[in-house]
Amino acid sequence: MLKNESLREMTGWLFSWKMFLLILTIISSILICRPFCKYVCPLGAFYGLFQKFSFYHMEVDASRCDHCGACEKICPMGVEVTKNINSPECIRCGQCKSVCHTDAISAGFVLGCGGSCKTCKKEKEA
């Protein structure tokens, strides 16, 4: 298609635009972890709005955390785990929990906590 002038004219600028976006996506996927999810995906942004009301919460036990930073280094979304583990950017992959050597990170379903869990208390104070 690149060598055939008449075929390129038939496809028009739309094909060129789509090829540019494809190449840009491939290159950014090589250089950045999950670029589509982080910067483009509308579904992720929509889900992020409701992350605050999620039944699945993750918590960091500050007394057990030694602030080694392993959880933040492994996070594919770049979430600051020790500051805001329930960030809208979090995709709940659990890699931070699996790498924590002190088991300071817990995760699970919270049904009807009524604001009594640590995460809800922190959000009320802020």
PyMOL commands that set and color helices and strands:
alter all, ss='L'
color gray80, all
select helices_A, chain A and resi 5-31+35-39+42-49+51-53+70-74+95-99+118-125
alter helices_A, ss='H'
color red, helices_A
select strands_A, chain A and resi 56-60+105-109
alter strands_A, ss='S'
color yellow, strands_A
deselect
rebuild
show_as cartoon
